[in-house]
Amino acid sequence: MSIATDAKPTFRAPLFERLFLDRTHRAPRLWSNKELASIGQLFSGDIVNVSAWRDEDKAGRFYRDYFTAARSYTLTNYNADMRGFQGRDGEIFLNLESPLPDPLRGRFDVVFNHTTLEHVYEFRTAFANLCTLSRDAVIVVVPWLQPYHGDYGDYWRFSPMAVARLFAENGMTPARITWNKAPGTSVYIFAVGVKDRARWDGVFAFDVDPQAPDFLAPPSDFAGRDALPKRAADLVRAAARRSGVGRLIRGRS
């Protein structure tokens, strides 16, 4: 199965949801679910969800359901007092800001982490730990454009360039990086990094290279101002810019 990042799948909800959907939180979540569904079956072996929350996709499924070829599926959490603690057999307590215990180094084939890194102050340490946990692949979902949220710390936002660099500096190759593009919604990054590129050639496009000369040049579908909610005043200003009225008014003042 070939996944080319220059032909990114687009999420288009039914008309009712497009009209009444929570565009700040639910829209990007549903999009990331669709992204995971498109590749989850590619990964096998021992898989761990390091999201420090319940194993729920907020749409009626469990994340473990997406990894249909998994040999085992494990959850981690921060401690038993956290709201996401599930008390399942084998649930691992893990602090991503602390050195990774030796028994967990390379313990899993695939590490999955959904919207957690923005809540971890030492995100570079946390990202390094995710990569060290894995012996094959890391899948991360992080917010790029989203209002502040959570009563447990909300520190960071990540661009596609940042995620690609984080993979590269931890010895992994960014294999796939996508983001949702519906106007007026929060924007999530969905990214896959792998340790052995040769194993995944022909599956992923590997079209995000932090060493490329044009790496920092925004792509044509860059999630910029169009992703932000529009107020009436914004629309009026945009129309004035297009028509030249704004320049004319400024010239007379």
N, C-alpha and C positions, 0 to 999 in steps of 0.2 A: 504494500500500500504506500503510494508516494504522497507526501504532504509537501506542497510547494508554498512557501510563505509569500510568493508574489501572486498567489491566487487564494487569498485569505477568505474563509467562509464568513458570510455575514449573517448576523442574527436579526431576524425580522419577526417580531411577535405578532399574534393575531390583532385585528383592528381594535378590539375592546381593550386589550392590554396596552396598545400603543397610545390610546387616548387617556387611560386612567392609571397607568403603571407608575409606581414610585421610581422616578428617573434618577434619583440620587443614590439609592441603595439597591433596589431590586433589579433594575434594568441591567447594570453591569454584572450582577450576580448570575442572572439567567444566561447572559452571553458567555460568561466563563464556564458555566455548566455545559453549554453547547460545545465550546472548544475542547473541554476535557472529554466529552463523549466522542469527539471525532478522532481522538488518539489513544484513549485509555486502554483499548483492547490490544494495543501494540506492545504493552509492557507486561513482562512476566516476572517470576521469581518472588522474592520477599519485598513487600511494599510497606512503607510506613507513612502515615499521615501525621506530620509534625505541625499541626495547625493550632494546637492547644485549645481545642474547642470540640463540641460534639461533632460526630461524623455525619453531619447533615448538610445537604446542598441547598437548603431553604426552598426547595421546590418539590419536596415529598420523597426524595431518594436519599440513599446513603452514598458517600463518596466511594466506599468500597465496591459498590455496584458497578462503577465505571471501569474498574480494573478486572475485567472478566477472566484474564489469563493468569491472575496472581496465584502463587503457591501459598503465600501467607499474607495476612494483612494485619498491621499493628498500629496502635494509636499511642501518641505521647501526650502528656499534659504537664503543666507547670507544677502544680501540687493539688492535693485533695480538697483544698478549700476553694479552688477556682470553680466558677459556674459551669465550665465546660467539662469538668471531671465526670467520667462515665462509669468508673469502677469496674471495667471489664477485665477479664483474665488477660494477663500479659500487658496491660496498659503501663507505659513507661513514664516515669517522672523525669523531666528534662528541662534544664535551664539553658536556653540558647545563648545566654550571655556569659556562661561559664565554660571552662575547658571541657571538651567532650571526653567522657569516660572511655578508657581504652577499649573495653568490651564492645562499645558501640561504633568504633572506627571501622568503616567499611562493612557494617553489619547488614545493610539492606541493599538490594539491587536498585530500587527506585524510592526516592524521597519526594513526597508531595507536601507543599506548604501553601495554604490559601489565606490571603489577607491577614498575615500575622506580622510581617517584618516592619510594617509601619508603626506597630505598637512596641517595638523593641528598640530601646535607645541605642545600644551597641549593635547596630544592624550589620556592620561588617563582620564582627565576631559571629553573629547569628548566621549570616550567609555562609561563612567559612565552615561552620559546624554542619550546616545542611549538606554541603558538598563532601565533607569528610565522612558523614554518615553513609554516603552512597558509594557503591562500587560500580555504578553504571550511569544512572540518570537522576536529574533533579528537575522537578516541575514546580514553578512558583507562580503565584498570582498576587500581584501587588497593585495598589491604587496609584494612578498617575495624576488624574484630576478628580478630586473628591473633597467635599467640605470636611472640616474637622468632625470627628465622631468618636464616641466611646468615652466612658468614665474611668478608663484604666490606662490612659496615656495614648496619645496619637501624635507621633513625632515627625514622620517622614512621608514623602511622596517620591516615586521612582519613574524615570523616563525609560524608554527602550534602550537608549544609549547606556544609562547607568546599569541596567540589568545585564546587558552584554558585557560590560567591563567587569562587573562583579563575578560573572562566570569565568571570564578569561583569567582574572587574577587569582582564581582558585583552581586553576589547572583544568577547567572544563571548557568545551567548545559550545557556544550558543547555537543550537540547532534550529530553533523556531521561536520567533517573538512576534506576537500579534496584539492588537488592541481593538476595542469596540469603537465604532464611529458614528453611532446614532446621534444626531444633533441634540444638544440640551441635556445630555446624560453625563453622569460621572464616567470616567474612563479607567478601565482596568488594563493592566499588562498581563498577558498570559505567555509564559516563557518556559522553554525546555533547554537544558544544558546537558551534555553528555561527556563522558570521560574518554570513550573510544570512538572517534569520529568514523573510522572505517566500518565499524559495526552498523552504523546508522546511515551510511551513504546510500542513496536511492530511496530512503524513507523520508528524510527531512531535507530541505533545500539548502541549509547552511548558508543563507544569504545575508547574515548579519556578522560582519567581521570588524572587531574593534581596531584591527591594524590597518584597515583599508584607508586610503587617503581621504575619501569622502565620507568617512564614518559619521562625523559630526554634522554633516549637511542634512537638514530635515527632509524626510521623504515627501513625496507628493501628497500622501494621505496622512500627514502629520496631524496629530490631534491637538490643534491649537484653539483659537478663539471660538471656532464653530462648535466646539464641544461644550462650551459654557452656556448656562441658561441665559436667555435673552429677556431683557426688560423692554418695555415700550420705548424708553429713552434710547436704548442701544439701537433699536431698529430705526428710529428717526435719525440718529447720528450717522448710521451706515448709509441710509438713503441720501442724506445730505452730502456725504463724501462722494458717493457715486455720481450725483448730479452736478457737483461743483458748487452747490449753494454754500456749503461750509466755507470754502476758500473765499467766496465772494463776500460773505459776512465778515470774516476775519480781516479782509483787505480794507473794509470800510471802518473798522473799529480803531 
